[in-house]
Amino acid sequence: MNDQPTVSSDILSISPDRDVEIVKALASMPRMMILRLLRHRGPLNVNEISEALDLPQSTVATNVQTLEACGLIETQAMKANKGRQKICYARYGEILVRFDDPPLQQKTNLIEVAMPIGLYTSCSVTAPCGLCSSEGVIGLLDVPDFFLDPSRMKASLLWFWRGHVEYKFPNNARVLNAEVEAIEFTMELSSEVPGTNADWPSDISIWVNDVKVGTWTSPGDYGDKRGRLTPRWWKLEGSQYGHLTTWVVSGKGTSVNGTRASDVTLDRLGLLEHHSIRLRVGIDEGAQRPGGVNIFGKQFGNHDQDIVMRIHVK
């Protein structure tokens, strides 16, 4: 069992409407106890779970089967002293239940979803890094582990030097069986440097469903004046605002703020194959000018908005 991860840092974001089986699986005290045990103790076999929770092995086996069927745990058959044993481990460190998905009635040729910047489902960042809400700093600055703290959901500004954050949007176009003409993401971004520096270019990239669609070079990290929405408690030496960037992927390629960014087209993204649309924002390992990134959300910067995804449909 030592070759298995002891603690998962992955985050699962679910909707009560789309993920009914997962919600049902969580509505059970024995299954919650099993998940909590695996989260804190790491991989265990059925006998070990039974002993730790003082539950019959038959009860544990049945509930493990349910959790495995809906993808909340994974199992692996391994050799034991007598025959084989099933080793169980939790797939996720956190499970977020979202109730804010928009209604699925298609009223126009546009489907829009706003994602709070702190509601990323996975991350890998390096210092300098940090998060803050409109009221104060979240956790400790320059400690990447705090990017997994549940209070990140209140974030109005986040920044990091290298790495990425990834968001999972609902693929409502697939639910509505609508033909997609283009997909668009809008967010306020800037470079990141200790203090600020208006002449600090940074190559910021986005990926959609693991496909790198384009890179935009931020000119700098701005602290010449307070952002229109930046709260008064935030020091003037810190990043104040960014540029509102709009990324569009269509059948003709990808553009950023109207300028062609790449030849990646819609058919590369496999939108019909996935129930969700994953957006990753970060610094590519091969970036020529890796100058960090600030992502501004509501109540910070110059634009009072989250990360907005718009799907243009026929």
C-alpha positions, 0 to 999 in steps of 0.5 A, spaced: 500 500 500 505 504 500 505 506 493 499 509 493 497 516 495 496 517 502 492 524 501 488 526 495 488 534 494 483 533 488 477 537 488 470 535 485 465 540 484 458 537 483 451 539 481 445 536 485 441 536 478 447 533 474 450 528 479 444 525 482 448 518 484 454 522 487 449 526 491 445 519 493 452 516 495 453 522 500 447 521 503 449 515 507 453 515 514 457 509 513 459 511 506 461 518 509 465 515 515 468 511 509 470 517 505 473 520 512 477 515 514 480 514 507 481 521 507 485 521 513 488 514 514 490 513 506 489 506 502 485 501 506 482 494 505 475 492 507 477 488 513 481 494 516 475 499 514 471 494 518 475 494 524 477 502 524 469 503 523 466 497 527 462 496 522 460 489 519 465 487 513 458 486 509 456 493 510 463 496 508 463 491 502 456 494 500 458 501 501 465 501 498 461 498 491 457 504 491 462 509 492 466 506 487 461 505 482 460 513 482 467 515 482 468 517 489 473 512 491 478 507 487 480 500 488 486 496 486 486 488 487 493 486 491 496 480 493 494 478 500 497 472 505 491 468 503 488 470 496 487 477 494 485 483 497 481 490 495 485 496 497 480 502 497 483 510 497 479 516 496 479 520 489 478 527 492 480 531 498 474 536 497 467 535 494 463 542 493 456 541 491 454 547 487 447 550 487 448 556 482 448 553 475 443 557 471 437 554 468 438 550 462 432 554 458 435 557 452 432 564 450 437 566 446 443 564 442 448 565 448 449 561 454 453 564 459 456 562 466 460 566 471 465 562 475 468 565 482 475 566 481 476 562 488 472 556 485 477 552 482 477 545 482 485 543 481 491 547 482 498 547 482 502 554 484 509 556 486 510 562 491 510 568 491 502 566 491 496 568 495 489 569 495 484 575 498 477 576 499 474 583 499 475 583 506 482 581 507 488 576 506 486 568 506 490 564 509 498 565 509 501 569 503 506 565 499 504 558 502 501 554 496 498 549 500 493 555 502 490 554 495 486 548 497 483 551 503 475 552 503 475 559 504 478 560 497 471 560 495 471 567 497 477 570 493 476 576 489 484 576 487 489 571 487 496 570 484 502 566 483 508 566 480 508 559 476 503 553 475 496 554 474 489 554 477 483 550 473 475 551 473 470 546 471 464 549 467 457 546 466 457 544 459 450 546 458 450 546 450 451 539 450 445 538 455 441 543 451 443 539 445 445 545 441 450 546 436 456 550 438 459 556 434 464 559 439 466 559 446 468 565 449 472 566 456 473 573 459 477 575 465 481 580 468 488 579 468 495 582 469 502 580 471 505 578 478 511 581 481 513 582 488 511 590 489 508 592 482 512 594 475 508 596 469 513 594 465 513 586 467 511 582 461 508 575 462 506 570 457 499 568 460 496 562 457 489 558 457 487 551 456 480 548 455 479 541 456 487 540 456 488 543 449 492 549 450 488 554 446 493 561 446 497 565 450 496 573 451 502 577 454 500 582 459 504 588 459 505 589 467 503 589 474 499 595 475 500 599 482 500 606 479 493 607 482 488 604 486 483 599 482 476 602 481 473 596 485 480 595 489 478 595 497 481 601 501 485 596 506 489 593 500 496 596 500 497 601 494 504 597 493 500 591 491 497 589 484 491 594 483 488 592 477 489 588 470 486 588 463 480 585 461 481 579 456 477 576 452 479 569 449 474 566 443 475 559 440 471 558 434 471 554 427 476 559 424 481 559 430 483 562 437 483 570 438 485 574 444 482 581 444 480 580 437 487 578 435 489 571 433 492 567 438 493 560 435 490 555 430 486 551 435 479 551 433 473 548 436 473 541 434 480 540 438 476 541 444 471 535 444 465 539 447 461 534 445 465 528 449 464 532 456 459 533 461 464 539 463 468 544 460 475 545 464 478 552 463 486 552 466 489 559 467 496 559 468 504 560 466 506 555 461 513 551 463 515 553 456 513 560 456 518 565 454 516 571 459 514 567 465 512 573 469 506 570 473 499 572 473 494 576 477 486 574 476 481 579 479 474 577 481 468 581 483 470 587 488 477 587 486 480 591 480 477 595 475 471 590 472 466 587 477 466 580 474 468 573 475 471 569 470 465 569 465 464 563 460 459 564 454 457 559 449 455 561 442 450 557 439 446 556 433 
